[in-house]
Amino acid sequence: MRKPFTVKRRTFLAGSASGLAISSLGMPRLAVAQPVPGGTLRVSVDQGPDVLNPLLHRVNPEYLMGELLYSGLTRLSRDMTAEPDLAENWSASDDLTSWTFTLRPGVVFHDGSPLTAEDVVATFTAILDEATGSPARRNVGPIESVTATDDMTVVFQLTGPYADLPIAVAYTDAKIVPAAVLADDIGRLNQEVIGTGPFRLVSYEPERLVVVERNPDYFIEGRPYLDRVEIVIYPDSTAESSAIITGDTDLMVRTAPTDFERISGAGGVVGMRIPSGQFLNVIMRCDQPPFDDARVRRALALAVAREALIAFVAEGYGTEGQDTPISPAYRYHADVGDRQMNIDEARSLLADAGYPDGLDLTLVASDRPGTRTQLGVAMREMAAPAGFNIEVQTMPHSTYLDQVWLQGQFYVGFYNMQPTPDGIFSLLYTSESPWNETRWNNAEFDRLVTEGRETADDARRAEIYAEAQQLMHDEVPTVIPVFFDQLSARRDYVENYEIHPRGAIFRLDEVWLGDGAPDRG
């Protein structure tokens, strides 16, 4: 018999204390000086931005490049609300099925052509065209049509009420491109950059270096503050860490949890951390035995020591999950209760469900990211005293995607934070979700998600989403024990850079270089 899963007190407390000591580093900072124009910011990323077309971006370096060179109708603020970008204001019909966006006047593309409503119409038409293959297609909301009523006004007609459209159109791949380019050949977006973003492309070597320079015609007066941004690609994590420590780079947009403490302790380096909604989850097929019995699912949830998992899986840089995908970083997060490990109750529930002698299971984990297997192994040890005999099977990510994802009965998933509760609920957990892994198919949950989407009143939406979260917590269609923090590092002269909890959002047009910054010509 396996021994109960335990954590060495000294190791765990040390990790917790470290987390507490640096937790304030990711909080919004008050600027200590006025913005200083000029200078070159060197930013490191861990893989090349291989795709120029902003409608097809899929990884963080591409999102960064797209944000530097292009603009959307709106931007996603750090409190997960919509801010003006190309659209200066918007309004909805009473039934939330029609939204009108008014564009900023005087905006021009990098080639000098004026931005008009026709560019917005052409962009969203391309996004919604399945042939384009844009990831934004399923993320920009239930759009039926987009029309221009004049040069500065765009009207979105929806297939149903949708309160989150201003947030949805801030999606990373919903950048506005010229209608003329799309009419000519959408393939041009893979060869040239004609955006309205704060920077213009200078050079593009996706395996080594991308260079952009300040756009003097940017529509926000005075911004960007920087003259130039260089995106340096470091496939080797050790080399990337060394670069920020030695000052060869100024900003490391993503720092691995295993390196964070070392990097943060280096002279002249500031570690940054903010809670996020990125999570690992254990998918259980609720339409198949044994997981069609909620008692089995609850038993597994009670067999997990969540605080310990933060230490082992997230290196101490995370927050506990309560089996809903809505972390405290979301608007409308609700306190659904603190589920603590309870082996006796878990064993009793398993016996009541017809498994008094235990239950044999195979848990599948992809090898990317490696934290999937870490979670699987930890759960195997934790759940054994409750009667769960879990074999962990790790496989290559490509095999996992082909043979397990959306098909398997019991496996470990990994998902990034979405901008809204509706975004993550509708992606994974409603009966009509495109990635309906659990097959939970709970009619009351579906009704709540639909009602939340169709409700404009903020207080009522909070109540609705609280009910939905409580239902998930009680029914446990999936075990979500850990949310990962977003981690980053900057040199101490990099001013006004803040991590976004969503990830994939960087806002370098707001950054400037303070005292001590190197002169890179």
Salt bridges, closest charged atoms under 4 A:
GLU83 OE1 - ARG507 NH2 2.82
GLU130 OE1 - ARG137 NH2 3.92
ASP164 OD1 - ARG461 NH1 2.86
ASP184 OD2 - ARG188 NH1 3.18
GLU192 OE2 - ARG188 NE 2.60
GLU205 OE2 - ARG208 NH2 2.85
ASP217 OD2 - ARG200 NH2 3.01
GLU230 OE1 - ARG42 NE 2.92
GLU230 OE2 - ARG228 NE 3.27
ASP250 OD2 - ARG520 NH1 2.55
ASP259 OD1 - ARG262 NH2 4.00
ASP287 OD1 - ARG285 NE 2.82
ASP293 OD2 - ARG295 NH2 2.81
ASP323 OD2 - ARG306 NH2 2.98
ASP323 OD2 - ARG339 NH1 2.55
GLU381 OE2 - ARG2 NE 3.72
GLU381 OE2 - ARG380 NE 2.79
ASP422 OD1 - ARG453 NE 3.01
GLU444 OE2 - ARG447 NH2 2.75
GLU451 OE1 - ARG447 NH1 2.91
GLU451 OE2 - ARG460 NH2 2.95
ASP458 OD1 - ARG331 NH2 2.86
GLU463 OE1 - ARG460 NH1 2.99
GLU467 OE2 - ARG460 NH1 3.86
GLU475 OE1 - ARG297 NH2 3.57
GLU475 OE2 - ARG298 NH2 3.92
ASP485 OD2 - ARG273 NE 2.40
GLU495 OE1 - ARG29 NH1 3.93
GLU498 OE1 - ARG78 NE 3.40
ASP509 OD1 - ARG75 NH2 2.90
ASP509 OD2 - ARG223 NH2 2.92
GLU510 OE1 - ARG78 NH2 3.93
GLU510 OE2 - ARG507 NH2 2.85
